[in-house]
Amino acid sequence: MKTQTTTDVRCSSTAAGYGRVLYELNLPEETVRKTREIFEEVPQLTDIFTNPTIALKKKLSVIDRVFPQEIRNFLKTACKYQRMDLIKEIFAAYDRCVDEQGKVLNAVLICTTPPSEDQKKGMEAFLCRKYGAGEARIKIRRDDTLLGGFILRAGSDEYDWSMKGRLNRLKETLTWR
């Protein structure tokens, strides 16, 4: 099963560094997926690991009892340096590293009505050509305030072909004269 990339999560530079280290450990994807699932199913674990009144020794003991063997040292290091509050961001940064290595581009399409399959494939092909990606994944979000058209966001670029955007650009042009 392919893990869901968490592209919506903003990562601090610290979390990005930990995510890259996690990626470079070359752990089996199954181990990382299982660890992520444990954190999602038992959110109290994050509370335990970030609680300053719980002794580090007890936290490390919990890691030994709960998580897969291959990832324990990584989690212990994150716990020792008080970075467990960033675990969601760390997983998001890890996902980005996996996507970068696989030349996967994640984009967001904001629209009033979802595109047809052909339109979506055309946008994916455009993104692959433009950014040199092997695969483009487009997440679709609905926003009725656009009045029609769409906004496509990829990386730091935004392509605004919405009616709302066009009206705003027209307004700016007319008010500058």
Secondary structure, 3 states (H helix, E strand, C coil): CCCCCCCCCCCCHHHHHHHHHHHHCCCCHHHHHHHHHHHHHCCHHHHHHHCCCCCHHHHHHHHHHHCCHHHHHHHHHHHHCCCHHHHHHHHHHHHHHHHHHCCEEEEEEEECCCCCHHHHHHHHHHHHHHHCCCEEEEEEEECHHHCCCEEEEECCEEEECCHHHHHHHHHHHHHCC
